[in-house]
Amino acid sequence: MRKINITLEVSDIRLTDLENFLDRNYGLIDFRILPDTKNLYKEDKVFKKLVDLHRHSRKAIDNYINLKH
């Protein structure tokens, strides 16, 4: 069995239906509503730097895990 992570854009009216469907059919582990950070990323240099650091650290962690398996 594998775990996957996906990001979808879904209308507010469909969120509960989607969460219930995923839970019933796929063993839902985590369900989060992500904030819209497009403007924050464009306008806030500190936030942009944090996002870039997170992206690079996530990639390094994934590469490390893949090398160990």
Stockholm file with secondary structure:
# STOCKHOLM 1.0

chainA/1-69         MRKINITLEVSDIRLTDLENFLDRNYGLIDFRILPDTKNLYKEDKVFKKLVDLHRHSRKAIDNYINLKH
#=GR chainA/1-69 SS CCCCCCCCCCCGGGHHHHHHHHHHHHCCCCCCCCCCCHHHHHHCHHHHHHHHHHHHHHHHHHHHHHHHC
#=GC SS_cons        CCCCCCCCCCCGGGHHHHHHHHHHHHCCCCCCCCCCCHHHHHHCHHHHHHHHHHHHHHHHHHHHHHHHC
//
